Structures are given as structure tokens and as C-alpha cells.
Amino acid sequence: MKITINGQLVNMHSNKLIECLMEFGATAPFAVAVNGEFLPQSMHSDYLLSEGDSLDLLSPIQGG
């Protein structure tokens, strides 16, 4: 299944969000938006992606 993660077209073996995140190599902590809509972390394990979905992974940054 082809999806876009942070602007990069990738081919994933699963349609489960959590498995795609692991396959992509995402490391916590991060926030996820699917097609521009942020998903609470509680939904990550149950959410199913569709062909062509776009994911944005955002990691917190420290500043001061």
C-alpha cells in the first residue's frame, strides 16, 4: 500500500497505522496527523489507513 509520510512516498506492507509507524522507524514521542487531522495516541493501534493517505509525524523540539 502506498502512502505519504512527511512528504515521502513509501510502500507499506500493512494498513494498520501503528505497524506503518514502526516500519517507517518512528520513535516516540511524536504526534500523528492523517490527511491533516491529528489522531490521539489512543487511536494509533486501531486506526486503519487507506491507499494514498498522507501522514505527518511531528516530534517535539526543545527550545528556550
Secondary structure, DSSP 8 states (H G I E B T S, - for coil): -EEEETTEEEE-S-SBHHHHHHHHT--SS-EEEETTEEE-GGGTTT-B--TT-EEEEE------
